[in-house]
Amino acid sequence: MPSDFRTPPNIPVLLEVLHRHQVRFVVFGSGGAVAWGAKLTPGDLDVCPALHEDNLRRLAAVLQEVGARPRLIPNWNTREEVERWRPEPLTEAQLDHLFETRFGDLDVVPRPYGPSGADDRFDFAALDARATTISALGIPVRVAGLEDLVASKMSRRRPKDIAALPELERVLALARAAAESDA
């Protein structure tokens, strides 16, 4: 299997469907970095949803609308699990997947890695508290704070994240300089 087996997302379409269904979420990962001005190419759209039942129900409706199926990933899931998958029951575990959709890959991550990796994960409330709202094609979108986003990506130490580090540091330096000039 190639090192990047994902289908790049149609981010505007996925954001529009999430917005239309009133799903509460924070964008992070490369998609979040791009929203901050990074010159990266996301392989998927990473979202961290609020985990209350009404929000999970709306998220399940989105997944059905976009034809979502968990992506088959060797040593992670089986073809039988992928074929059996349904968005219910409305639990964190049931919705925590990298999904293939008609609009590219959507990664629903209820608890993204924090600065120390798997041992101190973020959740929606933590990310949302430091997130900023941007307008993407007229849609308000919550995007993880840049420092949270960088910490999450770097805690995994994957080759693709390490390769993105110079660009993330460039954007982080620009954001810090802008904040200092506003002070």
ChimeraX commands (.cxc) that place a marker at each C-alpha (Angstrom):
marker #1 position 0.00,0.00,0.00 radius 0.5
marker #1 position 1.40,3.46,-0.83 radius 0.5
marker #1 position 2.49,5.62,2.11 radius 0.5
marker #1 position -0.45,7.98,1.57 radius 0.5
marker #1 position -3.52,6.01,0.59 radius 0.5
marker #1 position -6.04,8.79,1.34 radius 0.5
marker #1 position -8.27,10.61,-1.13 radius 0.5
marker #1 position -7.76,14.39,-0.80 radius 0.5
marker #1 position -10.88,16.07,0.55 radius 0.5
marker #1 position -13.16,18.55,-1.12 radius 0.5
marker #1 position -12.96,20.71,1.98 radius 0.5
marker #1 position -15.57,23.33,0.98 radius 0.5
marker #1 position -18.19,20.65,0.30 radius 0.5
marker #1 position -17.48,18.74,3.51 radius 0.5
marker #1 position -17.59,21.96,5.56 radius 0.5
marker #1 position -20.88,22.96,3.93 radius 0.5
marker #1 position -22.51,19.63,4.78 radius 0.5
marker #1 position -21.23,19.76,8.38 radius 0.5
marker #1 position -22.50,23.34,8.70 radius 0.5
marker #1 position -25.89,22.59,7.15 radius 0.5
marker #1 position -26.41,19.80,9.69 radius 0.5
marker #1 position -25.28,22.13,12.52 radius 0.5
marker #1 position -22.50,19.81,13.69 radius 0.5
marker #1 position -20.28,21.39,16.34 radius 0.5
marker #1 position -16.64,20.60,15.55 radius 0.5
marker #1 position -13.15,22.05,15.41 radius 0.5
marker #1 position -10.92,21.59,12.36 radius 0.5
marker #1 position -7.32,20.60,13.12 radius 0.5
marker #1 position -4.53,18.77,11.25 radius 0.5
marker #1 position -3.31,19.96,7.86 radius 0.5
marker #1 position -6.70,21.40,6.98 radius 0.5
marker #1 position -6.51,23.58,10.09 radius 0.5
marker #1 position -2.96,24.58,9.22 radius 0.5
marker #1 position -4.08,25.62,5.74 radius 0.5
marker #1 position -6.80,27.77,7.32 radius 0.5
marker #1 position -3.99,29.54,9.23 radius 0.5
marker #1 position -2.13,30.15,5.94 radius 0.5
marker #1 position 0.19,27.15,5.74 radius 0.5
marker #1 position 1.13,25.96,2.27 radius 0.5
marker #1 position 0.29,22.29,2.79 radius 0.5
marker #1 position -1.91,19.83,0.92 radius 0.5
marker #1 position -4.30,18.03,3.28 radius 0.5
marker #1 position -4.80,14.33,2.61 radius 0.5
marker #1 position -8.04,14.43,4.60 radius 0.5
marker #1 position -10.15,16.84,6.65 radius 0.5
marker #1 position -9.57,16.30,10.38 radius 0.5
marker #1 position -12.46,17.27,12.66 radius 0.5
marker #1 position -12.90,16.93,16.41 radius 0.5
marker #1 position -16.64,16.86,17.19 radius 0.5
marker #1 position -18.47,17.75,20.38 radius 0.5
marker #1 position -19.54,14.42,21.88 radius 0.5
marker #1 position -23.04,15.14,23.18 radius 0.5
marker #1 position -25.72,12.87,21.76 radius 0.5
marker #1 position -27.54,15.51,19.67 radius 0.5
marker #1 position -24.28,16.49,17.97 radius 0.5
marker #1 position -23.33,12.86,17.33 radius 0.5
marker #1 position -26.77,12.32,15.76 radius 0.5
marker #1 position -26.18,15.28,13.43 radius 0.5
marker #1 position -22.69,13.97,12.62 radius 0.5
marker #1 position -24.16,10.53,11.81 radius 0.5
marker #1 position -26.58,12.23,9.39 radius 0.5
marker #1 position -23.63,13.94,7.69 radius 0.5
marker #1 position -21.78,10.65,7.38 radius 0.5
marker #1 position -24.82,9.05,5.77 radius 0.5
marker #1 position -25.31,11.97,3.37 radius 0.5
marker #1 position -21.71,11.90,2.13 radius 0.5
marker #1 position -21.69,8.10,1.78 radius 0.5
marker #1 position -19.05,7.61,4.49 radius 0.5
marker #1 position -17.42,4.27,5.14 radius 0.5
marker #1 position -14.41,3.68,7.35 radius 0.5
marker #1 position -11.31,3.48,5.17 radius 0.5
marker #1 position -9.80,-0.02,5.13 radius 0.5
marker #1 position -6.44,0.29,6.86 radius 0.5
marker #1 position -4.37,-2.89,7.26 radius 0.5
marker #1 position -3.63,-3.80,10.89 radius 0.5
marker #1 position -6.32,-1.33,12.02 radius 0.5
marker #1 position -9.61,-2.73,10.72 radius 0.5
marker #1 position -10.87,-5.52,8.48 radius 0.5
marker #1 position -12.93,-5.52,5.29 radius 0.5
marker #1 position -15.74,-7.18,7.24 radius 0.5
marker #1 position -15.72,-4.39,9.85 radius 0.5
marker #1 position -15.78,-1.75,7.12 radius 0.5
marker #1 position -18.68,-3.44,5.33 radius 0.5
marker #1 position -20.67,-3.90,8.57 radius 0.5
marker #1 position -20.14,-0.33,9.79 radius 0.5
marker #1 position -23.19,1.85,10.49 radius 0.5
marker #1 position -23.17,5.24,12.23 radius 0.5
marker #1 position -25.13,3.84,15.17 radius 0.5
marker #1 position -24.85,3.36,18.05 radius 0.5
marker #1 position -24.00,7.03,18.55 radius 0.5
marker #1 position -20.80,6.50,20.46 radius 0.5
marker #1 position -17.35,7.99,20.30 radius 0.5
marker #1 position -15.85,4.64,19.31 radius 0.5
marker #1 position -18.40,4.09,16.52 radius 0.5
marker #1 position -17.67,7.47,14.92 radius 0.5
marker #1 position -13.88,7.61,15.50 radius 0.5
marker #1 position -12.68,6.69,11.99 radius 0.5
marker #1 position -10.91,7.89,8.89 radius 0.5
marker #1 position -13.85,7.85,6.48 radius 0.5
marker #1 position -13.88,7.55,2.72 radius 0.5
marker #1 position -16.66,9.75,1.35 radius 0.5
marker #1 position -17.88,10.86,-2.07 radius 0.5
marker #1 position -16.02,14.12,-1.31 radius 0.5
marker #1 position -12.68,12.70,-0.20 radius 0.5
marker #1 position -11.47,11.56,3.18 radius 0.5
marker #1 position -12.93,12.86,6.42 radius 0.5
marker #1 position -11.15,11.94,9.65 radius 0.5
marker #1 position -13.42,12.16,12.70 radius 0.5
marker #1 position -11.14,12.27,15.75 radius 0.5
marker #1 position -12.95,12.78,19.06 radius 0.5
marker #1 position -9.70,12.95,21.03 radius 0.5
marker #1 position -6.72,14.16,18.95 radius 0.5
marker #1 position -3.22,13.66,20.28 radius 0.5
marker #1 position -2.08,16.43,22.62 radius 0.5
marker #1 position 1.44,17.81,23.14 radius 0.5
marker #1 position 2.59,14.55,24.78 radius 0.5
marker #1 position 0.84,12.25,22.33 radius 0.5
marker #1 position -1.68,9.60,23.29 radius 0.5
marker #1 position -1.20,10.21,27.02 radius 0.5
marker #1 position -2.67,13.72,26.98 radius 0.5
marker #1 position -5.28,13.96,24.27 radius 0.5
marker #1 position -7.30,17.04,23.39 radius 0.5
marker #1 position -11.08,16.95,23.27 radius 0.5
marker #1 position -13.62,19.26,21.68 radius 0.5
marker #1 position -13.91,21.55,24.73 radius 0.5
marker #1 position -10.14,22.02,25.03 radius 0.5
marker #1 position -9.67,22.71,21.32 radius 0.5
marker #1 position -12.76,24.91,21.07 radius 0.5
marker #1 position -11.64,27.06,24.03 radius 0.5
marker #1 position -8.55,28.15,22.10 radius 0.5
marker #1 position -9.96,27.91,18.56 radius 0.5
marker #1 position -10.65,30.81,16.26 radius 0.5
marker #1 position -13.56,31.21,13.87 radius 0.5
marker #1 position -12.79,31.79,10.23 radius 0.5
marker #1 position -15.15,32.27,7.31 radius 0.5
marker #1 position -14.74,29.62,4.62 radius 0.5
marker #1 position -16.93,30.50,1.62 radius 0.5
marker #1 position -19.29,32.31,3.98 radius 0.5
marker #1 position -19.46,29.41,6.44 radius 0.5
marker #1 position -18.22,30.04,9.99 radius 0.5
marker #1 position -15.68,27.34,10.85 radius 0.5
marker #1 position -13.92,26.77,14.18 radius 0.5
marker #1 position -10.22,26.08,13.62 radius 0.5
marker #1 position -7.90,24.82,16.35 radius 0.5
marker #1 position -5.52,27.35,17.81 radius 0.5
marker #1 position -2.25,27.24,15.92 radius 0.5
marker #1 position -0.20,26.16,18.93 radius 0.5
marker #1 position -2.62,23.29,19.68 radius 0.5
marker #1 position -2.57,22.28,16.04 radius 0.5
marker #1 position 1.23,22.22,15.87 radius 0.5
marker #1 position 1.49,20.38,19.22 radius 0.5
marker #1 position -0.95,17.71,18.04 radius 0.5
marker #1 position 0.83,17.17,14.73 radius 0.5
marker #1 position 4.32,17.07,16.25 radius 0.5
marker #1 position 3.41,14.70,19.09 radius 0.5
marker #1 position 2.89,11.88,16.60 radius 0.5
marker #1 position 6.37,12.31,15.04 radius 0.5
marker #1 position 5.19,10.81,11.76 radius 0.5
marker #1 position 7.43,11.53,8.74 radius 0.5
marker #1 position 4.71,13.59,7.03 radius 0.5
marker #1 position 4.29,15.74,10.16 radius 0.5
marker #1 position 8.03,16.25,10.56 radius 0.5
marker #1 position 8.23,17.26,6.88 radius 0.5
marker #1 position 5.49,19.86,7.52 radius 0.5
marker #1 position 7.27,21.33,10.56 radius 0.5
marker #1 position 9.20,24.12,8.75 radius 0.5
marker #1 position 5.97,25.38,7.19 radius 0.5
marker #1 position 4.11,25.14,10.50 radius 0.5
marker #1 position 6.92,27.04,12.25 radius 0.5
marker #1 position 6.78,29.73,9.52 radius 0.5
marker #1 position 3.04,30.22,10.03 radius 0.5
marker #1 position 3.42,30.14,13.82 radius 0.5
marker #1 position 6.13,32.85,13.64 radius 0.5
marker #1 position 3.90,35.02,11.44 radius 0.5
marker #1 position 0.96,34.60,13.83 radius 0.5
marker #1 position 3.12,35.49,16.83 radius 0.5
marker #1 position 4.53,38.56,15.05 radius 0.5
marker #1 position 1.02,39.69,14.14 radius 0.5
marker #1 position -0.12,39.24,17.75 radius 0.5
marker #1 position 2.86,41.29,19.01 radius 0.5
marker #1 position 2.18,44.11,16.56 radius 0.5
marker #1 position -1.48,44.19,17.68 radius 0.5
marker #1 position -0.45,44.48,21.34 radius 0.5
marker link #1:1,2 radius 0.2
marker link #1:2,3 radius 0.2
marker link #1:3,4 radius 0.2
marker link #1:4,5 radius 0.2
marker link #1:5,6 radius 0.2
marker link #1:6,7 radius 0.2
marker link #1:7,8 radius 0.2
marker link #1:8,9 radius 0.2
marker link #1:9,10 radius 0.2
marker link #1:10,11 radius 0.2
marker link #1:11,12 radius 0.2
marker link #1:12,13 radius 0.2
marker link #1:13,14 radius 0.2
marker link #1:14,15 radius 0.2
marker link #1:15,16 radius 0.2
marker link #1:16,17 radius 0.2
marker link #1:17,18 radius 0.2
marker link #1:18,19 radius 0.2
marker link #1:19,20 radius 0.2
marker link #1:20,21 radius 0.2
marker link #1:21,22 radius 0.2
marker link #1:22,23 radius 0.2
marker link #1:23,24 radius 0.2
marker link #1:24,25 radius 0.2
marker link #1:25,26 radius 0.2
marker link #1:26,27 radius 0.2
marker link #1:27,28 radius 0.2
marker link #1:28,29 radius 0.2
marker link #1:29,30 radius 0.2
marker link #1:30,31 radius 0.2
marker link #1:31,32 radius 0.2
marker link #1:32,33 radius 0.2
marker link #1:33,34 radius 0.2
marker link #1:34,35 radius 0.2
marker link #1:35,36 radius 0.2
marker link #1:36,37 radius 0.2
marker link #1:37,38 radius 0.2
marker link #1:38,39 radius 0.2
marker link #1:39,40 radius 0.2
marker link #1:40,41 radius 0.2
marker link #1:41,42 radius 0.2
marker link #1:42,43 radius 0.2
marker link #1:43,44 radius 0.2
marker link #1:44,45 radius 0.2
marker link #1:45,46 radius 0.2
marker link #1:46,47 radius 0.2
marker link #1:47,48 radius 0.2
marker link #1:48,49 radius 0.2
marker link #1:49,50 radius 0.2
marker link #1:50,51 radius 0.2
marker link #1:51,52 radius 0.2
marker link #1:52,53 radius 0.2
marker link #1:53,54 radius 0.2
marker link #1:54,55 radius 0.2
marker link #1:55,56 radius 0.2
marker link #1:56,57 radius 0.2
marker link #1:57,58 radius 0.2
marker link #1:58,59 radius 0.2
marker link #1:59,60 radius 0.2
marker link #1:60,61 radius 0.2
marker link #1:61,62 radius 0.2
marker link #1:62,63 radius 0.2
marker link #1:63,64 radius 0.2
marker link #1:64,65 radius 0.2
marker link #1:65,66 radius 0.2
marker link #1:66,67 radius 0.2
marker link #1:67,68 radius 0.2
marker link #1:68,69 radius 0.2
marker link #1:69,70 radius 0.2
marker link #1:70,71 radius 0.2
marker link #1:71,72 radius 0.2
marker link #1:72,73 radius 0.2
marker link #1:73,74 radius 0.2
marker link #1:74,75 radius 0.2
marker link #1:75,76 radius 0.2
marker link #1:76,77 radius 0.2
marker link #1:77,78 radius 0.2
marker link #1:78,79 radius 0.2
marker link #1:79,80 radius 0.2
marker link #1:80,81 radius 0.2
marker link #1:81,82 radius 0.2
marker link #1:82,83 radius 0.2
marker link #1:83,84 radius 0.2
marker link #1:84,85 radius 0.2
marker link #1:85,86 radius 0.2
marker link #1:86,87 radius 0.2
marker link #1:87,88 radius 0.2
marker link #1:88,89 radius 0.2
marker link #1:89,90 radius 0.2
marker link #1:90,91 radius 0.2
marker link #1:91,92 radius 0.2
marker link #1:92,93 radius 0.2
marker link #1:93,94 radius 0.2
marker link #1:94,95 radius 0.2
marker link #1:95,96 radius 0.2
marker link #1:96,97 radius 0.2
marker link #1:97,98 radius 0.2
marker link #1:98,99 radius 0.2
marker link #1:99,100 radius 0.2
marker link #1:100,101 radius 0.2
marker link #1:101,102 radius 0.2
marker link #1:102,103 radius 0.2
marker link #1:103,104 radius 0.2
marker link #1:104,105 radius 0.2
marker link #1:105,106 radius 0.2
marker link #1:106,107 radius 0.2
marker link #1:107,108 radius 0.2
marker link #1:108,109 radius 0.2
marker link #1:109,110 radius 0.2
marker link #1:110,111 radius 0.2
marker link #1:111,112 radius 0.2
marker link #1:112,113 radius 0.2
marker link #1:113,114 radius 0.2
marker link #1:114,115 radius 0.2
marker link #1:115,116 radius 0.2
marker link #1:116,117 radius 0.2
marker link #1:117,118 radius 0.2
marker link #1:118,119 radius 0.2
marker link #1:119,120 radius 0.2
marker link #1:120,121 radius 0.2
marker link #1:121,122 radius 0.2
marker link #1:122,123 radius 0.2
marker link #1:123,124 radius 0.2
marker link #1:124,125 radius 0.2
marker link #1:125,126 radius 0.2
marker link #1:126,127 radius 0.2
marker link #1:127,128 radius 0.2
marker link #1:128,129 radius 0.2
marker link #1:129,130 radius 0.2
marker link #1:130,131 radius 0.2
marker link #1:131,132 radius 0.2
marker link #1:132,133 radius 0.2
marker link #1:133,134 radius 0.2
marker link #1:134,135 radius 0.2
marker link #1:135,136 radius 0.2
marker link #1:136,137 radius 0.2
marker link #1:137,138 radius 0.2
marker link #1:138,139 radius 0.2
marker link #1:139,140 radius 0.2
marker link #1:140,141 radius 0.2
marker link #1:141,142 radius 0.2
marker link #1:142,143 radius 0.2
marker link #1:143,144 radius 0.2
marker link #1:144,145 radius 0.2
marker link #1:145,146 radius 0.2
marker link #1:146,147 radius 0.2
marker link #1:147,148 radius 0.2
marker link #1:148,149 radius 0.2
marker link #1:149,150 radius 0.2
marker link #1:150,151 radius 0.2
marker link #1:151,152 radius 0.2
marker link #1:152,153 radius 0.2
marker link #1:153,154 radius 0.2
marker link #1:154,155 radius 0.2
marker link #1:155,156 radius 0.2
marker link #1:156,157 radius 0.2
marker link #1:157,158 radius 0.2
marker link #1:158,159 radius 0.2
marker link #1:159,160 radius 0.2
marker link #1:160,161 radius 0.2
marker link #1:161,162 radius 0.2
marker link #1:162,163 radius 0.2
marker link #1:163,164 radius 0.2
marker link #1:164,165 radius 0.2
marker link #1:165,166 radius 0.2
marker link #1:166,167 radius 0.2
marker link #1:167,168 radius 0.2
marker link #1:168,169 radius 0.2
marker link #1:169,170 radius 0.2
marker link #1:170,171 radius 0.2
marker link #1:171,172 radius 0.2
marker link #1:172,173 radius 0.2
marker link #1:173,174 radius 0.2
marker link #1:174,175 radius 0.2
marker link #1:175,176 radius 0.2
marker link #1:176,177 radius 0.2
marker link #1:177,178 radius 0.2
marker link #1:178,179 radius 0.2
marker link #1:179,180 radius 0.2
marker link #1:180,181 radius 0.2
marker link #1:181,182 radius 0.2
marker link #1:182,183 radius 0.2
view
